[in-house]
Amino acid sequence: MDEFVRKAAGIGLPAIVLLIVMATTGLTGAAAITAALALLGPGGMIGGIIFLGIIGLAAEMLTKFGLEELLKGIYMQRLQNGESCSQLCREIDWLPISGDMKRLLKSVLGC
């Protein structure tokens, strides 16, 4: 059942994003799909398709590991790649997450 939920989130979220963008174009049919994909992507329609794929992967990872584990992994990797702890802490302060999660991320980084 968990696998089904992960796959559904990976497919469902990009579909919802595409439908919302299609609705904002004011067009219908194939023209709406074309315009929506072009609006989403930095490189036109192909970029839009890639962007939706990335959203799907991110949604699947969030359902698999949870936001907390995902953020911990991202920030630990960035710290290991040489980014300064103070820069990462400033970025964490800017994130739209709870204060408890901000404190947890900072404690994991050792800031």
Backbone torsions as a table, in degrees:
resi	resn	phi	psi	omega
1	MET	NA	-39.5	179.0
2	ASP	-61.3	-40.2	179.6
3	GLU	-63.0	-39.9	178.0
4	PHE	-62.2	-43.4	-179.7
5	VAL	-62.9	-42.6	178.6
6	ARG	-61.2	-45.7	-179.7
7	LYS	-66.7	-39.3	179.1
8	ALA	-64.4	-40.1	177.9
9	ALA	-67.2	-39.2	179.5
10	GLY	-65.0	-28.4	178.6
11	ILE	-94.2	-40.4	-173.2
12	GLY	-68.0	-43.8	-177.3
13	LEU	-63.2	-47.8	176.4
14	PRO	-60.9	-35.6	178.3
15	ALA	-65.3	-40.7	177.8
16	ILE	-64.8	-43.2	178.5
17	VAL	-60.8	-45.3	179.5
18	LEU	-62.1	-43.1	179.5
19	LEU	-63.2	-39.4	179.0
20	ILE	-65.0	-45.0	180.0
21	VAL	-67.1	-37.1	177.2
22	MET	-62.1	-39.2	-179.4
23	ALA	-66.6	-29.8	-179.0
24	THR	-79.7	-14.2	-178.2
25	THR	-75.5	-25.3	-177.2
26	GLY	79.9	6.3	179.5
27	LEU	-105.9	171.6	177.0
28	THR	-131.4	162.2	175.2
29	GLY	67.1	-144.9	-177.1
30	ALA	-63.2	-32.2	178.9
31	ALA	-64.2	-37.3	178.8
32	ALA	-66.8	-41.4	178.5
33	ILE	-64.3	-46.3	-180.0
34	THR	-60.8	-47.7	-179.2
35	ALA	-65.1	-40.2	-179.8
36	ALA	-64.5	-45.5	178.7
37	LEU	-63.4	-38.9	178.6
38	ALA	-66.5	-35.7	178.1
39	LEU	-70.0	-35.5	-177.2
40	LEU	-72.6	-36.6	-170.6
41	GLY	-96.9	146.7	175.7
42	PRO	-71.9	-15.0	-179.2
43	GLY	-122.1	36.1	-179.1
44	GLY	81.2	-148.0	-176.0
45	MET	-63.2	-41.2	-179.7
46	ILE	-62.9	-43.0	176.5
47	GLY	-61.9	-36.7	177.4
48	GLY	-64.7	-41.0	178.0
49	ILE	-64.6	-43.1	178.3
50	ILE	-63.5	-43.0	179.1
51	PHE	-60.0	-43.4	178.1
52	LEU	-64.8	-35.9	175.9
53	GLY	-63.7	-41.2	178.4
54	ILE	-65.6	-40.5	176.8
55	ILE	-60.7	-41.3	178.7
56	GLY	-63.0	-43.6	178.0
57	LEU	-63.8	-42.4	179.5
58	ALA	-63.7	-41.3	179.2
59	ALA	-64.5	-40.4	179.2
60	GLU	-65.8	-41.1	178.5
61	MET	-65.6	-39.3	178.3
62	LEU	-62.7	-39.3	179.4
63	THR	-73.1	-26.5	-178.5
64	LYS	-79.8	-46.4	-172.8
65	PHE	-107.9	-26.3	-175.0
66	GLY	93.2	154.0	-176.2
67	LEU	-63.0	-40.3	-177.4
68	GLU	-59.8	-50.6	-179.2
69	GLU	-65.7	-38.0	179.8
70	LEU	-63.7	-46.8	179.1
71	LEU	-64.9	-40.4	177.7
72	LYS	-58.9	-47.1	-179.5
73	GLY	-62.0	-42.4	-179.3
74	ILE	-63.5	-48.2	-176.3
75	TYR	-71.9	-33.5	175.4
76	MET	-66.1	-39.8	177.9
77	GLN	-63.8	-43.0	179.8
78	ARG	-65.9	-36.3	177.3
79	LEU	-65.5	-41.3	178.8
80	GLN	-67.7	-26.2	179.1
81	ASN	-83.0	4.2	171.8
82	GLY	102.8	3.6	176.3
83	GLU	-73.5	145.2	-175.7
84	SER	-73.5	147.8	-179.3
85	CYS	-64.5	-38.0	-179.2
86	SER	-66.1	-37.8	177.9
87	GLN	-65.3	-43.4	179.7
88	LEU	-65.7	-38.1	178.8
89	CYS	-65.6	-38.9	176.4
90	ARG	-63.3	-39.7	178.2
91	GLU	-65.7	-40.5	178.8
92	ILE	-63.4	-39.6	177.4
93	ASP	-60.1	-30.9	-177.9
94	TRP	-79.6	-22.5	-175.4
95	LEU	-63.4	142.8	177.6
96	PRO	-83.9	63.9	179.0
97	ILE	-126.2	170.9	-177.5
98	SER	-68.0	157.8	177.8
99	GLY	-62.2	-36.1	178.2
100	ASP	-62.6	-42.1	179.5
101	MET	-69.0	-36.2	176.6
102	LYS	-61.4	-44.9	178.9
103	ARG	-63.1	-40.7	179.3
104	LEU	-62.3	-46.2	179.5
105	LEU	-62.0	-42.5	179.6
106	LYS	-65.0	-38.2	179.6
107	SER	-68.9	-34.9	177.6
108	VAL	-65.9	-38.7	179.9
109	LEU	-77.0	-19.2	-178.7
110	GLY	83.0	26.2	-179.8
111	CYS	-89.9	NA	NA
